[in-house]
Amino acid sequence: MKHLKTNQLWATRLMLGLAIALAFGAGYGFRAQVNESGRWLPPSKRLSSYLSLPKTGHNELFASSATADQISSAANKADSQPYELLNEVRRDIKENFYKQDVTEKQLTYGAIRGMLASLDDRFTRFMTPEDYQQFQVKNEGEFVGIGVSISTIDKYVGDPAAHLLPTSRPLVVKLIDDGPAQKAGFRKDDVLINVDGHDTANLSLDTVVSYIQGKSGTSLNVTVERKITASDSAEKPVFKKLNLTVVRNVIEVHPVHLNWLPKDIAWLQLDEFNKRSDEEMTKALNAVKSGSDGNGPAKGLIIDMRNNPGGLLDSVVSIASSFVKSGPIVFTHERTGEMRSMNAQTKRYLNLKIPIVVLVNNYSASAAEILTGALKDNKLATVVGEHTYGKASVQVLLDLSDGGALAITTAHYLTPAKHDISNKGIAPDVVVKANDADNADGRGDQLHKAMAIVESAK
């Protein structure tokens, strides 16, 4: 057995602790910055801009019993040789960690995630080559999956008998109609407790998604916890645990759905901003101009962006230009302090002379908030529903040499009236809480209020 002196032993523990912290560390703008030169990338190097709704789980770090002098001394050494220290930790793990199958890729990816976690920005994240490929495919409008949109519920307890401590868990926000998950029995607001044999407690959404992803035709086992509404409000809620099996398949995403409501009111559901959104919105809005019978414009338009997590920045600017004749759609406040304006594309203006209502809720985020802010600030629509999510950061995607990518926050955006909605969201003009019908199929109190506002504006 090797004997280490006290200081040597402490140093080894510290290095291992740092490595563990790195390993466990865990929406996009229109330009990127090169880290060495500080120059902006030319247009040929820019990637599609995207604004998304990722949330990371809680991380755990290990504590040390070292003295203040030891900590100060170690910190000074680390500051003077940061890259050498990182390589030293990597080498120590390879030589001493009890599991001998630790790979260089595993350590490198862990170090990258740790670096990004140190930035204290949940929207700056690392994508493996597999993650990045899925991300790009999804933006094209189709992907392999089970047909659910998920978000994170913090401090979830659920069934007290099963969960003694509050924890972060993923939950189903939306199901794609006739998708694999809906056919397998999943429901909106189901909490994912276990995915493919992995407990989801405090996992990041990226990690959960990586477990859900797989080849088309393969099966996935998921345990969900479902809250059963009690018949008597005085009774405690009942939680039911279900084991569901779903077969992964190619999901074709059509983000725009046009329905006609009574009295010739157009109900236009916009689910996200992918590469199909602009084309499908243009087609739908032309139908709105023609009316349900083709003999004139609709009597009113309801743009439903409830549960819309965001998407491509270029897409939302183009779509907003159908409503905003000129001027800014959104401002970006960049790291240099410079304020830039992304203006309406005048040729796309449709001049819809009908009352417009925008429906939003707590899961309307990012690009959905840009469109909402543009219509609200220009007094082109009445916003109905609940406070939006409050994601006002702009990211850029940078390709990495191994086929992965970094999504790095480069700026914050402001609405045309220069409101910063970071962590605050957009307040609706008319607050309407969702009822069971709204949560089930969108046809509840919120939609009825939107219809009433359209009718009263005639």
BABA-587711 format. One record per residue (C-alpha): residue in one letter; chain; y, z, x. Coordinates in Angstrom, 2 decimals. Each point is the difference from the previous one (the first is absolute). Last residue first. Example, Ala and Ser with C-alpha at 12.3 -4.5 7.8 and 13.67 -1.06 7.14 Angstrom:
2
<S,A,<-1.06,7.14,13.67>>
<A,A,<-3.44,0.66,-1.37>>
END
This chain:
458
<K,A,<44.21,-34.45,-65.94>>
<A,A,<0.27,3.19,2.07>>
<S,A,<-1.68,2.22,-2.63>>
<E,A,<-3.15,-2.10,0.14>>
<V,A,<-0.24,0.19,3.78>>
<I,A,<0.53,3.77,-0.04>>
<A,A,<-2.69,0.45,-2.66>>
<M,A,<-2.47,-2.09,2.00>>
<A,A,<0.61,2.12,3.10>>
<K,A,<-0.52,3.15,-2.05>>
<H,A,<-3.31,-1.37,-1.30>>
<L,A,<-1.10,-0.82,3.55>>
<Q,A,<0.70,3.53,1.21>>
<D,A,<-1.54,1.65,-3.06>>
<G,A,<-3.36,-1.72,0.41>>
<R,A,<-1.31,-3.52,0.59>>
<G,A,<-0.72,0.23,3.73>>
<D,A,<-3.78,-0.23,-0.43>>
<A,A,<-1.38,3.49,0.55>>
<N,A,<2.81,1.85,1.76>>
<D,A,<2.61,-1.25,-2.45>>
<A,A,<-2.33,0.86,-2.90>>
<D,A,<-0.50,3.53,1.32>>
<N,A,<3.74,0.65,0.19>>
<A,A,<2.40,-0.94,2.77>>
<K,A,<3.27,1.90,0.18>>
<V,A,<3.10,-1.89,-1.09>>
<V,A,<3.27,0.34,1.90>>
<V,A,<2.65,-2.57,-0.92>>
<D,A,<2.28,-1.25,2.77>>
<P,A,<-2.87,0.53,2.41>>
<A,A,<0.63,1.91,3.25>>
<I,A,<-0.87,-2.00,3.08>>
<G,A,<-2.03,1.72,2.70>>
<K,A,<0.90,3.18,1.81>>
<N,A,<-2.15,-0.02,3.16>>
<S,A,<2.24,-2.74,1.40>>
<I,A,<2.14,-1.44,-2.82>>
<D,A,<3.07,-0.78,2.10>>
<H,A,<2.55,-1.50,-2.38>>
<K,A,<2.03,-2.81,1.53>>
<A,A,<1.12,-1.53,-3.32>>
<P,A,<-2.28,-2.97,0.84>>
<T,A,<-2.87,2.48,0.62>>
<L,A,<-0.56,1.42,3.47>>
<Y,A,<-2.73,-0.73,2.52>>
<H,A,<-1.18,1.95,2.99>>
<A,A,<-0.80,-1.65,3.31>>
<T,A,<-2.61,-0.77,2.65>>
<T,A,<-3.06,1.88,-1.27>>
<I,A,<-3.00,-1.23,1.96>>
<A,A,<-3.17,-1.53,-1.40>>
<L,A,<-2.16,-0.55,3.05>>
<A,A,<-2.71,-2.63,0.04>>
<G,A,<-3.62,-0.69,0.87>>
<G,A,<-1.40,-3.18,1.52>>
<D,A,<-0.77,1.53,3.41>>
<S,A,<3.29,-1.18,1.55>>
<L,A,<2.15,1.65,-2.66>>
<D,A,<2.06,-1.82,-2.62>>
<L,A,<3.18,1.73,-1.15>>
<L,A,<0.69,0.62,-3.69>>
<V,A,<3.52,1.05,-0.92>>
<Q,A,<0.93,2.94,-2.20>>
<V,A,<2.94,0.81,-2.25>>
<S,A,<0.49,3.48,-1.40>>
<A,A,<1.33,0.78,-3.46>>
<K,A,<-3.02,1.55,-1.65>>
<G,A,<1.22,2.18,-2.88>>
<Y,A,<-2.86,0.06,-2.51>>
<T,A,<1.86,-0.95,-3.19>>
<H,A,<1.33,2.56,-2.48>>
<E,A,<-1.45,-0.48,-3.48>>
<G,A,<0.23,-2.49,-2.85>>
<V,A,<2.79,-2.41,-0.94>>
<V,A,<2.48,-1.98,2.13>>
<T,A,<2.52,-2.04,-2.00>>
<A,A,<0.63,-3.42,1.51>>
<L,A,<2.66,-2.29,1.45>>
<K,A,<2.50,2.69,0.92>>
<N,A,<0.22,-1.32,3.58>>
<D,A,<-1.03,3.41,1.34>>
<K,A,<-2.92,0.15,-2.45>>
<L,A,<-1.37,-3.49,0.66>>
<A,A,<0.18,0.34,3.79>>
<G,A,<-1.32,3.56,-0.06>>
<T,A,<-3.04,-0.95,-2.09>>
<L,A,<-0.75,-2.99,2.24>>
<I,A,<0.25,2.16,3.13>>
<E,A,<-1.97,2.81,-1.66>>
<A,A,<-2.91,-2.35,-0.67>>
<A,A,<0.22,-1.09,3.64>>
<S,A,<-0.50,3.64,1.05>>
<A,A,<-1.54,2.01,-2.78>>
<S,A,<-0.84,0.31,-3.67>>
<Y,A,<-2.58,2.80,0.06>>
<N,A,<2.24,2.62,-1.60>>
<N,A,<0.77,-2.30,-2.95>>
<V,A,<1.84,-3.22,-0.82>>
<L,A,<0.79,-2.25,-2.99>>
<V,A,<2.92,-2.44,0.40>>
<V,A,<1.81,-1.12,-3.16>>
<I,A,<1.78,-3.35,-0.37>>
<P,A,<2.25,-1.26,-2.81>>
<I,A,<0.23,-3.81,-0.13>>
<K,A,<2.29,-2.53,1.63>>
<L,A,<-2.36,-1.00,2.77>>
<N,A,<2.15,-1.82,2.57>>
<L,A,<-2.94,-1.37,1.99>>
<Y,A,<1.33,0.50,3.56>>
<R,A,<-2.33,-1.54,2.60>>
<K,A,<2.63,-2.25,1.55>>
<T,A,<2.22,3.02,0.74>>
<Q,A,<-2.46,1.73,2.32>>
<A,A,<1.23,3.57,-0.32>>
<N,A,<1.08,1.75,3.17>>
<M,A,<-1.80,2.09,2.60>>
<S,A,<2.79,2.10,1.50>>
<R,A,<0.00,1.64,3.40>>
<M,A,<1.49,3.36,1.00>>
<E,A,<0.06,0.71,3.74>>
<G,A,<-0.61,3.56,1.17>>
<T,A,<-2.09,-1.27,2.90>>
<R,A,<-3.13,1.40,-1.66>>
<E,A,<0.62,-2.17,-3.05>>
<H,A,<1.46,0.59,-3.44>>
<T,A,<-1.39,-2.78,-2.19>>
<F,A,<1.88,-1.06,-3.12>>
<V,A,<-1.65,-1.40,-3.12>>
<I,A,<0.53,-2.74,-2.58>>
<P,A,<3.49,-0.69,1.29>>
<G,A,<2.37,-2.49,-1.60>>
<S,A,<-0.61,-2.88,-2.36>>
<K,A,<-1.57,-0.94,-3.34>>
<V,A,<-2.34,2.97,-0.33>>
<F,A,<-2.81,-0.64,-2.53>>
<S,A,<-2.15,-2.75,1.55>>
<S,A,<1.21,1.24,3.41>>
<A,A,<-1.99,3.22,-0.57>>
<I,A,<-3.19,-2.05,0.22>>
<S,A,<0.99,-1.56,3.32>>
<V,A,<1.06,3.35,1.49>>
<V,A,<-3.22,1.61,-1.29>>
<S,A,<-2.18,-2.66,1.62>>
<D,A,<1.71,0.07,3.38>>
<L,A,<-0.56,3.77,0.11>>
<L,A,<-3.72,-0.34,-0.59>>
<G,A,<-1.70,2.83,-1.82>>
<G,A,<0.83,3.01,-2.15>>
<P,A,<-2.21,2.70,-1.52>>
<N,A,<0.41,-1.13,-3.65>>
<N,A,<-1.32,2.91,-2.09>>
<R,A,<2.51,-0.75,-2.79>>
<M,A,<1.77,-3.25,0.76>>
<D,A,<0.35,-1.29,-3.59>>
<I,A,<2.79,-2.54,-0.43>>
<I,A,<0.86,0.05,-3.74>>
<L,A,<1.84,-3.14,-1.14>>
<G,A,<1.92,-0.65,-3.22>>
<K,A,<0.37,-2.36,-2.94>>
<A,A,<-2.00,-2.61,1.86>>
<P,A,<1.73,-3.29,0.70>>
<G,A,<-0.21,-3.02,-2.27>>
<N,A,<-2.40,-2.15,-1.97>>
<G,A,<-3.11,0.27,2.16>>
<D,A,<-1.71,2.29,-2.48>>
<S,A,<-0.26,3.01,2.32>>
<G,A,<3.38,-0.72,1.52>>
<S,A,<1.05,-2.87,2.28>>
<K,A,<2.03,2.21,2.35>>
<V,A,<-2.85,2.51,0.07>>
<A,A,<-2.39,-2.81,0.94>>
<N,A,<2.32,-0.86,2.90>>
<L,A,<-0.13,3.68,0.94>>
<A,A,<-3.81,-0.07,0.08>>
<K,A,<-0.18,-3.07,2.25>>
<T,A,<2.59,1.44,2.39>>
<M,A,<-1.83,3.34,0.00>>
<E,A,<-3.30,-1.71,0.86>>
<E,A,<1.56,-1.89,2.92>>
<D,A,<1.77,3.08,1.36>>
<S,A,<-2.98,2.32,-0.45>>
<R,A,<-2.62,-2.16,1.69>>
<K,A,<0.85,1.05,3.55>>
<N,A,<-0.20,3.66,-0.94>>
<F,A,<2.55,2.19,-1.79>>
<E,A,<-1.91,2.36,-2.28>>
<D,A,<-0.98,0.64,-3.63>>
<L,A,<2.76,-1.86,-1.87>>
<Q,A,<-0.62,0.34,-3.74>>
<L,A,<2.23,-2.23,-2.15>>
<W,A,<0.34,1.07,-3.62>>
<A,A,<1.97,-2.74,-1.79>>
<I,A,<1.53,0.97,-3.35>>
<D,A,<-0.41,-2.60,-2.78>>
<K,A,<0.36,2.46,-2.91>>
<P,A,<-3.42,1.54,0.70>>
<L,A,<-1.20,0.03,3.61>>
<W,A,<-0.97,-3.01,2.09>>
<N,A,<-1.96,0.57,3.20>>
<L,A,<0.66,-1.34,3.50>>
<H,A,<-2.11,1.26,2.91>>
<V,A,<1.08,-0.33,3.64>>
<P,A,<-1.88,1.34,3.04>>
<H,A,<-3.03,-2.27,-0.22>>
<V,A,<-2.34,1.54,2.55>>
<E,A,<-3.35,-1.65,0.58>>
<I,A,<-2.51,2.67,0.95>>
<V,A,<-3.04,-1.15,1.96>>
<N,A,<-2.80,2.47,-0.68>>
<R,A,<-1.21,3.48,0.88>>
<V,A,<-2.73,1.40,-2.23>>
<V,A,<0.71,3.37,-1.61>>
<T,A,<-2.11,3.13,-0.30>>
<L,A,<1.48,3.03,-1.75>>
<N,A,<-0.90,3.67,0.34>>
<L,A,<2.03,1.95,-2.54>>
<K,A,<1.53,3.51,0.13>>
<K,A,<1.57,1.25,-3.23>>
<F,A,<2.95,2.35,-0.08>>
<V,A,<0.89,1.94,-3.13>>
<P,A,<3.57,1.07,-0.65>>
<K,A,<0.54,3.63,-1.06>>
<E,A,<0.37,0.46,-3.72>>
<A,A,<3.39,0.72,-1.57>>
<S,A,<0.62,-3.72,-0.50>>
<D,A,<-3.06,-0.13,-2.27>>
<S,A,<-1.91,-3.28,0.16>>
<A,A,<-0.14,0.30,3.78>>
<T,A,<0.75,-3.14,1.98>>
<I,A,<-2.85,-0.70,2.42>>
<K,A,<1.12,-0.16,3.62>>
<R,A,<-2.20,-2.32,2.01>>
<E,A,<-1.42,0.72,3.45>>
<V,A,<-1.39,-3.03,1.78>>
<T,A,<-3.02,-0.44,2.25>>
<V,A,<-0.24,-3.48,1.49>>
<N,A,<-3.00,-2.06,1.09>>
<L,A,<0.76,-3.50,1.27>>
<S,A,<-2.31,-2.99,-0.33>>
<T,A,<0.14,-3.24,1.99>>
<G,A,<0.59,-3.39,-1.64>>
<S,A,<3.19,-0.82,1.89>>
<K,A,<0.11,1.68,3.37>>
<G,A,<1.76,3.30,0.45>>
<Q,A,<3.13,1.96,-0.81>>
<I,A,<-0.18,3.34,-1.80>>
<Y,A,<-0.52,2.00,3.20>>
<S,A,<2.95,-1.73,1.70>>
<V,A,<2.09,0.68,-3.12>>
<V,A,<-0.67,3.72,0.34>>
<T,A,<1.05,-0.09,3.66>>
<D,A,<3.20,-1.91,-0.77>>
<L,A,<0.75,2.42,-2.83>>
<S,A,<-0.05,2.88,2.46>>
<L,A,<-2.74,2.59,-0.41>>
<N,A,<1.01,3.53,-1.01>>
<A,A,<-3.20,0.58,-2.02>>
<T,A,<-1.77,-3.35,-0.52>>
<D,A,<-3.56,1.19,0.67>>
<H,A,<-1.88,-2.95,1.48>>
<G,A,<-3.40,-1.10,-1.36>>
<D,A,<1.18,-3.47,-1.08>>
<V,A,<3.10,1.46,-1.59>>
<N,A,<0.07,3.63,-1.14>>
<I,A,<2.52,1.84,-2.16>>
<L,A,<1.94,-2.97,-1.36>>
<V,A,<2.25,1.30,-2.77>>
<D,A,<-0.13,-2.06,-3.21>>
<D,A,<3.58,-0.49,-1.21>>
<K,A,<-0.74,-3.50,-1.43>>
<R,A,<-3.66,-0.42,-0.86>>
<F,A,<-3.11,-1.13,1.86>>
<G,A,<-2.98,-1.03,-2.14>>
<A,A,<-1.76,-2.63,2.14>>
<K,A,<1.67,-2.87,-1.91>>
<Q,A,<3.43,1.43,0.82>>
<A,A,<-0.98,0.34,3.65>>
<P,A,<-1.37,-3.56,0.27>>
<G,A,<3.12,-1.62,-1.52>>
<D,A,<0.27,-0.92,-3.68>>
<D,A,<3.67,0.98,0.04>>
<I,A,<1.06,1.30,3.40>>
<L,A,<0.16,3.79,-0.10>>
<K,A,<3.11,2.04,0.78>>
<V,A,<0.99,3.34,1.47>>
<V,A,<-3.45,1.26,0.98>>
<L,A,<0.22,3.24,1.95>>
<P,A,<-0.21,0.93,3.66>>
<R,A,<-0.18,3.71,0.89>>
<S,A,<2.20,2.46,1.91>>
<T,A,<-1.17,3.59,-0.15>>
<P,A,<0.39,3.19,-2.01>>
<L,A,<-2.63,2.63,0.85>>
<L,A,<-2.99,1.21,-2.00>>
<H,A,<-1.18,-3.41,-1.11>>
<A,A,<-3.24,-0.15,-2.00>>
<A,A,<0.38,2.96,-2.35>>
<P,A,<3.74,-0.56,-0.13>>
<D,A,<-0.56,-3.52,-1.45>>
<G,A,<3.08,-1.94,1.02>>
<V,A,<1.75,1.58,2.96>>
<Y,A,<2.25,-2.76,1.33>>
<K,A,<2.72,1.06,2.40>>
<D,A,<1.21,-3.59,0.41>>
<I,A,<-1.10,-2.92,-2.15>>
<T,A,<-0.27,-3.14,2.07>>
<S,A,<0.06,-3.62,-1.17>>
<I,A,<-2.65,-2.52,-1.01>>
<S,A,<-0.01,-3.52,-1.39>>
<V,A,<-3.39,-1.10,-1.25>>
<G,A,<-1.91,-3.29,-0.12>>
<I,A,<-3.25,0.65,1.86>>
<G,A,<0.76,-1.84,3.21>>
<V,A,<0.00,-3.38,1.70>>
<F,A,<3.45,-1.57,-0.02>>
<E,A,<2.23,-2.41,-1.89>>
<G,A,<3.70,-0.66,-0.36>>
<E,A,<0.98,-1.20,3.47>>
<N,A,<1.40,3.46,0.63>>
<K,A,<-3.50,1.37,-0.49>>
<V,A,<-1.36,-2.30,2.70>>
<Q,A,<2.62,1.18,2.46>>
<F,A,<-0.75,3.67,-0.63>>
<Q,A,<-3.76,-0.56,0.17>>
<Q,A,<0.43,-1.68,3.39>>
<Y,A,<2.28,2.81,1.16>>
<D,A,<-2.49,2.69,-0.96>>
<E,A,<-2.82,-1.81,1.84>>
<P,A,<2.15,-0.54,3.10>>
<T,A,<0.96,3.68,-0.11>>
<M,A,<3.29,0.84,-1.66>>
<F,A,<2.39,2.56,1.43>>
<R,A,<2.73,1.72,-1.98>>
<T,A,<3.71,0.59,-0.50>>
<F,A,<0.34,0.88,-3.69>>
<R,A,<-0.74,3.69,0.45>>
<D,A,<2.90,0.48,2.42>>
<D,A,<-0.15,3.13,2.13>>
<L,A,<0.16,-2.00,3.24>>
<S,A,<-2.75,2.20,1.47>>
<A,A,<-2.45,-1.53,-2.49>>
<L,A,<0.54,-3.39,1.65>>
<M,A,<-0.97,1.35,3.40>>
<G,A,<-3.05,1.75,-1.46>>
<R,A,<-1.13,-3.15,-1.78>>
<I,A,<0.23,-1.90,3.29>>
<A,A,<-1.90,2.72,1.86>>
<G,A,<-2.77,-0.03,-2.61>>
<Y,A,<-0.25,-3.79,0.22>>
<T,A,<-0.30,0.25,3.79>>
<L,A,<-2.57,2.79,-0.10>>
<Q,A,<-2.21,-1.83,-2.52>>
<K,A,<0.40,-3.29,1.87>>
<E,A,<-1.01,1.65,3.28>>
<T,A,<-3.17,1.21,-1.67>>
<V,A,<-1.30,3.57,-0.47>>
<D,A,<-3.82,-0.21,0.18>>
<Q,A,<-0.45,2.93,2.35>>
<K,A,<0.67,2.69,-2.55>>
<Y,A,<0.43,3.27,1.88>>
<F,A,<3.44,-0.94,1.28>>
<N,A,<0.16,0.53,3.78>>
<E,A,<0.21,-3.26,1.98>>
<K,A,<1.31,-2.38,-2.69>>
<I,A,<2.34,2.66,-1.34>>
<D,A,<1.34,0.78,3.47>>
<R,A,<0.62,-3.70,0.70>>
<R,A,<1.97,-0.48,-3.21>>
<V,A,<1.99,3.14,0.74>>
<E,A,<0.85,-1.28,3.48>>
<N,A,<1.00,-3.39,-1.39>>
<L,A,<2.41,1.68,-2.39>>
<L,A,<1.36,2.19,2.78>>
<E,A,<0.58,-3.02,2.24>>
<Y,A,<1.92,-1.63,-2.83>>
<P,A,<2.23,3.04,-0.57>>
<Q,A,<0.64,0.94,3.67>>
<S,A,<3.32,1.92,0.18>>
<D,A,<0.00,1.11,-3.61>>
<A,A,<-3.60,1.20,0.23>>
<K,A,<0.78,2.06,3.10>>
<N,A,<2.95,1.63,-1.74>>
<A,A,<-2.10,0.74,-3.09>>
<A,A,<-2.75,1.59,2.09>>
<S,A,<2.47,2.31,1.71>>
<S,A,<1.62,0.99,-3.29>>
<I,A,<-3.39,0.68,-1.62>>
<Q,A,<-1.13,2.08,2.98>>
<D,A,<3.23,1.95,0.03>>
<A,A,<-0.26,0.66,-3.76>>
<T,A,<-3.55,1.31,0.35>>
<A,A,<-3.03,-1.93,-1.24>>
<S,A,<-1.89,1.09,-3.15>>
<S,A,<-0.34,-3.55,-1.28>>
<A,A,<0.11,-1.33,-3.58>>
<F,A,<-1.85,-3.09,-1.21>>
<L,A,<1.70,-2.58,-2.16>>
<E,A,<-0.87,-1.01,-3.57>>
<N,A,<1.36,-3.09,-1.68>>
<H,A,<0.96,-0.37,-3.66>>
<G,A,<-0.68,-3.32,-1.64>>
<T,A,<2.00,-3.18,0.37>>
<K,A,<1.74,-1.92,-2.76>>
<P,A,<0.24,-3.78,-0.24>>
<L,A,<2.25,-1.63,-2.60>>
<S,A,<0.99,-3.42,1.25>>
<L,A,<2.96,-2.13,0.95>>
<Y,A,<-0.90,-3.28,1.69>>
<S,A,<1.70,-2.58,2.16>>
<S,A,<-2.06,-2.94,1.12>>
<L,A,<-0.16,-0.15,3.78>>
<R,A,<2.69,-0.85,2.51>>
<K,A,<-0.88,-1.73,3.25>>
<S,A,<1.39,-3.43,-0.88>>
<P,A,<3.17,1.65,-1.32>>
<P,A,<0.84,1.35,3.49>>
<L,A,<-0.86,3.63,0.81>>
<W,A,<2.98,2.25,0.46>>
<R,A,<0.79,1.10,3.52>>
<G,A,<-0.45,3.59,1.19>>
<S,A,<-1.59,-1.26,3.19>>
<E,A,<-3.04,2.23,0.27>>
<N,A,<-0.58,0.95,-3.67>>
<V,A,<0.40,-3.41,-1.58>>
<Q,A,<1.62,0.47,-3.41>>
<A,A,<-1.08,-1.43,-3.32>>
<R,A,<1.62,-1.84,-2.87>>
<F,A,<-0.20,-0.47,-3.77>>
<G,A,<-1.15,3.38,-1.09>>
<Y,A,<-3.25,1.16,-1.48>>
<G,A,<-0.58,2.75,-2.98>>
<A,A,<-10.26,11.69,8.98>>
<G,A,<-0.29,2.40,2.69>>
<F,A,<-3.56,1.14,0.51>>
<A,A,<-0.66,-1.68,3.34>>
<L,A,<3.36,0.96,1.43>>
<A,A,<-0.40,3.64,-1.01>>
<I,A,<-3.51,-0.01,1.42>>
<A,A,<1.28,-1.43,3.26>>
<L,A,<2.72,2.63,0.21>>
<G,A,<-2.55,2.74,-0.62>>
<L,A,<-2.25,-1.47,2.64>>
<M,A,<2.87,0.05,2.48>>
<L,A,<0.83,3.59,-0.94>>
<R,A,<-3.61,1.09,0.31>>
<T,A,<-0.23,-1.55,3.45>>
<A,A,<3.23,1.66,1.04>>
<W,A,<-1.23,3.40,-1.21>>
<L,A,<-3.22,-0.36,1.94>>
<Q,A,<1.87,-1.00,3.13>>
<N,A,<2.40,2.90,-0.40>>
<T,A,<-2.87,2.46,-0.47>>
<K,A,<-2.09,-1.33,2.84>>
<L,A,<-2.91,-2.18,-0.92>>
<H,A,<-3.65,0.76,0.63>>
<K,A,<-2.48,-2.84,-0.34>>
<M,A,<-3.46,0.85,-1.29>>
END
